[in-house]
Amino acid sequence: MATMTLKKTQTDTMKALLEDLLISISWSDLSKRYFGKSGSWLYHKLDGIDGNKKPTEFSEEEKFQLKGALVDLSDRIRHAADTIQ
């Protein structure tokens, strides 16, 4: 199983909180589907550094939206699993 290692400077980012899921989710698809933004936008947000190397973070609204996206994705996965006989 592949694993991702976080740099010391990334331990307090959203990416660190979601470390267990990082390689299991298409973050680019999630970004487009739930935020209407590019994959790079979400990757920068997860890293806590924008495209200009300046600190960035999720707004409270974006955190709520990300939480909802992950819950919706988990519901979709559960539904798919339940259809397997």
Residue pairs with C-beta under 8 A, 6 or more apart in sequence:
2 23
3 23
4 19
4 22
4 23
6 13
6 15
6 16
6 19
10 16
10 47
10 48
12 48
13 46
13 47
13 48
14 45
14 46
14 48
14 57
14 58
14 63
14 66
15 22
15 46
15 47
15 48
18 46
21 70
25 73
27 39
27 42
27 43
27 46
28 38
28 39
28 42
29 39
30 42
30 69
30 73
31 37
31 38
31 39
31 41
31 42
32 38
32 39
33 69
34 65
34 66
34 68
34 69
34 72
35 41
35 42
35 62
35 65
35 69
40 51
44 50
44 51
44 56
45 56
45 57
45 58
45 62
48 55
48 56
48 57
49 55
49 56
50 56
58 66
